[in-house]
């Protein structure tokens, strides 16, 4: 489900399949990426700007890190859509070695390094609860050579 189909930033990614051993290694390593300080810094026009920091606390280089950034409901649980089934999450790639656009994300994240991220997340419109709480989790990693 995508909510900004006319966005000039929308594109596509080439997908490659990883064998089961490689996938298991990637999933295990994802827990070694620590996330901190996810917070809303600005809200405007149905979007909230969320910032945070990630740290590679493992021993391997990371060529890609995909984050899922989302609101938390009043019980502290991830909220991926509001009551009208509109998304209240987004994806971010603070590490993307093969990114088209130049920036700090095009560099691998070495062991012990930290990097900030910043992304706009759609605001859930029809909630009765506090929507000022956000969080993020690592949804995928690509280990470097």
C-alpha positions in Angstrom: 0.0 0.0 0.0 1.5 3.3 -1.0 0.0 6.7 -0.2 2.0 9.1 -2.4 1.8 7.6 -5.8 2.7 10.8 -7.6 5.8 11.5 -5.6 8.9 12.1 -7.7 11.0 10.3 -5.1 9.1 7.1 -5.6 11.1 4.5 -7.5 12.0 0.9 -7.5 14.7 -1.4 -6.1 16.4 -4.3 -7.7 15.8 -7.4 -5.5 18.1 -10.3 -5.2 17.3 -13.5 -3.4 19.6 -14.8 -0.6 20.0 -18.4 0.2 18.6 -19.7 3.5 22.0 -19.7 5.3 22.7 -16.1 4.1 19.2 -15.0 5.2 19.6 -16.5 8.6 22.9 -14.7 9.1 21.4 -11.4 8.1 18.4 -11.8 10.4 20.7 -12.8 13.3 23.0 -9.8 12.6 20.0 -7.3 12.5 19.8 -7.6 16.3 23.3 -6.2 16.5 22.1 -2.9 15.1 21.1 -0.7 18.0 18.5 2.0 17.5 18.2 5.0 19.9 16.6 8.4 20.2 13.7 7.9 17.7 11.6 11.0 18.1 9.4 13.4 16.3 11.1 16.7 15.6 8.5 18.4 13.3 5.0 17.7 12.1 3.4 19.3 9.0 0.9 18.4 6.4 0.0 14.9 7.6 3.7 13.9 8.0 5.9 13.9 11.0 9.7 14.2 10.7 11.3 11.4 12.8 15.0 11.3 13.6 17.1 8.8 15.5 20.5 7.0 15.6 21.6 3.6 14.7 24.9 1.9 15.8 26.6 -1.2 14.3 27.5 -3.0 17.5 28.6 -6.2 15.7 31.9 -7.1 14.1 30.9 -7.0 10.4 30.6 -4.1 7.9 27.0 -3.3 6.8 26.3 -2.3 3.2 22.6 -1.8 3.7 20.3 -1.2 6.6 16.5 -1.0 6.2 14.5 0.5 9.0 10.8 0.4 9.5 9.7 3.6 11.4 6.3 3.7 13.0 4.0 5.2 15.6 3.3 3.5 18.9 -0.2 3.1 20.2 -1.2 3.9 23.8 0.1 0.4 24.9 3.5 0.9 23.3 2.7 -1.5 20.5 3.7 -0.8 16.9 1.0 1.0 14.9 1.3 0.3 11.2 -2.1 1.7 10.1 -4.9 3.8 11.6 -8.5 2.8 12.0 -9.3 3.6 8.4 -6.4 1.4 7.1 -4.1 4.3 6.2 -0.4 3.6 6.8 1.3 5.2 9.8 4.8 3.8 9.1 7.5 4.2 6.5 10.8 2.6 5.5 14.2 4.3 5.6 17.7 3.3 4.4 20.3 5.1 6.4 22.9 2.7 4.9 22.5 2.0 1.2 25.8 1.5 -0.5 24.3 1.5 -4.0 22.0 4.5 -3.5 21.4 6.8 -6.5 21.6 10.0 -4.5 24.9 11.0 -2.9 25.0 11.4 0.8 26.4 9.8 4.0 24.0 6.8 3.5 26.2 5.7 0.5 29.0 4.7 2.9 29.1 1.3 4.7 28.4 1.3 8.4 31.6 -0.1 10.0 31.7 -2.0 13.3 31.3 0.5 16.2 30.1 3.3 13.9 26.9 5.3 14.5 24.8 7.2 12.0 21.7 9.3 12.3 18.5 8.9 10.2 15.7 11.2 9.3 12.5 10.3 7.6 8.9 11.5 7.2 6.2 9.2 8.6 2.5 9.6 7.8 0.4 10.7 10.8 -2.5 8.5 11.8 -5.5 10.8 11.5 -8.4 9.2 13.4 -6.9 8.0 16.6 -8.2 8.9 20.1 -4.8 8.2 21.7 -1.5 9.9 22.0 0.3 9.7 18.7 3.5 11.4 19.7 5.4 8.2 20.4 7.4 6.7 17.6 9.9 3.9 17.3 11.9 2.0 14.7 13.2 -1.4 14.1 15.7 -3.0 11.7 13.8 -4.8 9.0 16.7 -5.9 6.9 20.5 -5.8 6.6 23.0 -6.6 3.9 26.4 -7.7 5.3 29.5 -6.4 3.6 32.4 -8.4 2.3 
